[in-house]
Amino acid sequence: MEFSSFIFAIIISILAIVITSFLFSSTPIKTIYYFLFNVFTNSYSFGNMLNYASSLLIASLGMAIAFNIGFFNLGGEGQIYFGGFIAAIFLSIFSSLNGFVGIFLAITIASLGSGIISVICAYLKVKWDVFDLISTYLVSHILILIVNYLITSKFNDTNSNLLATNEILQKFHLARILPPSYLNISIFIAILFAILLYVYLYKTRFGYETIISGQSKEFSRYGGINLNRYVIISGFLSGALMGISGATIVLGTNYRAIYEFQSGIGFTAIAVSLIAKNNPILVIFASLFLAYIKAGAMEANINTDSTVEIAYVVEAAIFFIITMKYSPAIFKKIKDKIF
């Protein structure tokens, strides 16, 4: 059923690309070609697509663990931004550290910082039943404003034309894999996290109780499961993964915290998690697919009269379809008619 929903989302996305190309482009066939195929024709575009997918994958895993327990973390944008920012500041202050040690500590601190931010909202949910959709979103918005202020004032690199922090030293850069693209070893980190989260959720008692608690709170309470504990744990893990996503962007792509570098990733991660039905393995493929849509829109924008906004139209179509209660049943009916 999960795989059927994923395939259905892909079909709808392709249809959305074709329809919008014919509606808004004077050269629709050319637009469709560049959107769907050009990303595979050169290592730069292909590598950058995979690089974006790796950061998106880590953030989407954060959404998946939160959604599994029923903690609706809409604070991904702020948590990613905050994690990347504190990683950049840490490496700027402790620039004398060994390269590997500095990278490890920066990622750890980013995960702890964003994890604490998220777990505060989780605690408010279990302690006073504060609506998590609102609390996570508001805290995220506040975080973004605070980090924006710090980047443009106290921590702004006056020698750069960018609104950004100082560039981190090269020894703290994540090793590249497919130059001249920005693809780096964070893609392996992301896949490792996906496997670990899958094992945790589907192969351990704690993961089983997490899923059961998310599916039926009343059943979990009667079964003696401490629901509040799992909300707190999942809330922290969700924020921690968001922070790691932000850190990998800083260490592997931007090499500094650029003003609102996280823009859109947190909300795209929601779509990824929904497409994958919160399954960590399917999140890998869903992240690749959404990254492909974004990269395709960029290729079409560069080479045709199409705009990058076409990617948002496709994402909106995906959101609409995957949130329909009966989308798997619709797919089954279509499949039965075709085959």
N, C-alpha and C positions, 0 to 999 in steps of 0.2 A: 504493500500500500504506500509506503514511504517513497519507494522508487518510482511508482506510477505518478505520484504527485510531482516528483522532480522532472520526469520526462514531459509531463503535461506543461509544466512551467517553461521548459525549453521550447516546446512547440509554440506556445503563446508568445514567447519572446521573439522568435523568428518571424511570426506573423505580424507582430507589432513593428518590427524593423521594416518589413516589406511595405506595410500599409503607410507608415509615416514617411518612408522614402518616396513613395508615389505621390503623397499628399503635399510634401514640403520641399521636394528637390526637383530642379528642372532636368536633372540627369539621374533618374531613379535607379536605372540598371547599374550605372557606374557607382552610385552611392552604396547600393546593396553589396556590390563586389568588394569595395574598400572596407565596408563595415564588417563583412563576414569572413573575408579571406586575406586581406593585406597584412594583418598582424602576424601571419605565419610566413611571410616572405622575407623577413630580415631578422637578424638576431637581436637588434636593438629593441624593436617593438615587442618581439616575443619575450625577451628577457624582462623588459619593464612590466609587461603584463603579469608574468609570474611573480615579479617582485611585489607588485601591488596585491596580488592574490595572497602572498604569504602574510603580510600585515593584516589583511582583511580576514584571513583564516583564523589567526590568533584572536582577533576581536570577536569573530563570530562564535568561536568556541566559548568565549566569555558569555555571550548571549545564550548559547545552548544550555550551559550549566545552570544559568539563572532561570530560564524558561522551564527547565525540567522540574524545578521545585515549585514553580508558580510565583517566582520573584521577578516582576517585570522591570528589568533594569533599562530605563531609557536614558541613563547617564553616560552611555558609552563615549559620546563626543568629548565630554569634559574629562573623563577618566583617561582616555587615550592622550589627550592634550597635556594633562597634568603629568602623566607618567613620562612622556617624552621630554617635557620641560625639566623635571627634576633630574632626569638622567643626564641631560646636557649640562645643567648647572653643577651637578656632582663631578662630572669629568672635567669641567673647567676649573673647579676649585682644587681637586685632587689630581692634577695633571701629571704628577710625578709617579703615579702608580704604574705597575707593570701592565702591559696591554691587556693580557687575558684577565688579570685580576680586576682591572678597571672596568672592563666590559661586564664581567660577572656581577660585580657589585652594583654597577649602574642599573642593570636589568633587575637585580634583586630589589634595590631601593625603589625603582619605578613600580614594581609589582606590589610592594608593601604599601607605598603611598596611595596608589589608586585603590588597592584592596581595602584599606582603612576607610577611604571615602565611601566606597560602596557598602561596606559592612555597617557604617553608621545608619544608612537608609534601611538596611535589612533589620537592624536593631529597633529602629523606630517602628517598623512594620510589626514585629513580634511583640514589642513592649506596649505600644499604644495604638496598634492597628492603623498607623499612618499609611495612607494610600501610596504605594510604592511608585506607581506611574508618575504621580505628581512630585513626590520627594526626590526621586532620582533625577528627574528632568530639571527641577529647580536648582538642585545642588550642582548639577552639571553646568547649567547656565551661569551660575555664580562663579564656578571654577574657571570657565572660559574667560569671563570678564577680568578676573584677578590675574590670570596668566597673561592675558593681553596687555594689561597695565604693566606687569613686571617686564615683559619682553620689550615694550616700547619705552620703558623708562630706565629703571635701575640696571637691568641686565641687557640692555640694547648694545649691540656691537656698532659703535660709531664709525668704524672703518669700513663698514659694509653698506652697500646700497639697499640691502634688504632690512625689513623689520624682523630682526632675529637676534639670538644670543651669539656669543663668540663661537667660532668654529672649534670643534673638538680636535684633538691631535690625531694624526693619521694612525697611530698605533692602536687607537680605540675604534677604528673603522672595522665593520664586519667584512670579512674577506669576500671579494666579488667572485662570481662563478662564470658569467657569460658577458665579458666586456665586449663592446663599450656600454652595454646596458647596466642598470643598477642592481641587477639580480645578485643576491648574496646568500650567505649560508643561513639566513633567517628562514628560508623556505624549508630547510631540514628541521630547524627548531619548531616551526609551525606544525609540520607533519608529525613530529615526535609528540607534541602536545596533544594532537588529535588522537593518536593511538593511546596515549596514557589516559586521556579522558574517556575514551571508549571502554578501556579496560576497567576504569574506576566505576563507570555507570552500569556496565552490563556484566561484569565479572566479579564484582565484590558485593558484600552484604550492604555496605554503606551506599553504594550506587543504587542497588535495588530499592533500598528504603527511601532514597532521594526521589526516584521515579515514582514509586508508589505514593509517597507523600504529596507529590505534585499532582498526581492523577485523582487522588481521593483523600482529602484531608480528614474526613470523618473516619474512613476505614483505617488510616494510619494511626489515628488517636485511639480507636478501639483495639488496634493491634499492639499498642504500647510503644509506638514509634515516637520519638521526641521530635516533633515537626519543627519546633522553633530552632532547635540545634542545627537542623539541616538547612533551614533558611539562612541562618547566620553563616554557616560554612560555605554554602553555595554563593551567597552574596559576596563574601570575601574572595572566593576563587574567580567569580565573574569580574570583579574590579581588578584583581591581580592580573588576569589575562589581558584586560584592556590596557593596563599600564605597560605590560610587556610589549604589546602591539605598538604603542607609542614609542617605546625605547628602541625597538628594531627600526622604526622609521628614521629616528635621529641617528642611530649608530650605523645604519646600513644604506641610507638614501640621502638625507639632507645634511648630515654631519653637524647639525645645529638645530635648535628649536626655532622654526620659522613661524611667524605670525599666522595662527589658525591653520597650521599644516594638516590638522586632523579632519578638516571640513568634509563632512559627508560619510566618513568611514563608519562611524558609530551607528548611523541610521541604515546604511547599506548592510551592516552586519545583522541587523534585525531581519532584513529580507532573506539573507543567506540562511539564518537559523530556521526561519519559517519554511523555506523551500525544503530544507533538509529534515524537517520535522524533529529538530533538535538532536539528530543522530550525528555524533562527531565524525564518523567516517564519511557520511554523505555531505557533511559540512565542507570537507576537502573539495569535493566536486562542485558543490554549489558556489564556493568561493572562487574557484577557477572560472566558472561560468559567468558570474557577475563581473569579475575582472576582465574577462573576454569582452563582455558587452561594453564596458567602459573604454577599453583599448580600441575596440572597433569604432566607437563613436569618435574617438580622437583621430583615428586614421581617416574616417570619412570627412571629418571637419577640415583636416589638412589638405586633402586631395580633391574635395568636391565642394559644392555650395551648401552642404549640410552643416548643421551646428551641433555642438557637443550636447545640447539639451535633449537630443533624441535619446540619449542613454537614460535620462530621467523619465521620459515617456515610457520606455521599455520597462524600467523598474516599477513605475506606477502600475503598468499592466500586470506585472508579476505580483505585486502586492494585492491587487484586486482579485486575481485568480486564486492565489494560495490562501487567502483569507475566506474564500467561499467554502462554506461547510461541506458542500457536495462536489468539490472539484475532482476528487478521485473517482467518484461515481460517474461524473461527466466523461472523464477520460476513458473509463471502462466502456461506456456506451459507444464512444467514437471508435475505440479499438475494435469492438465487436462488429461495428458496421463495416470497417475497412477490411478486417481479416476474417 
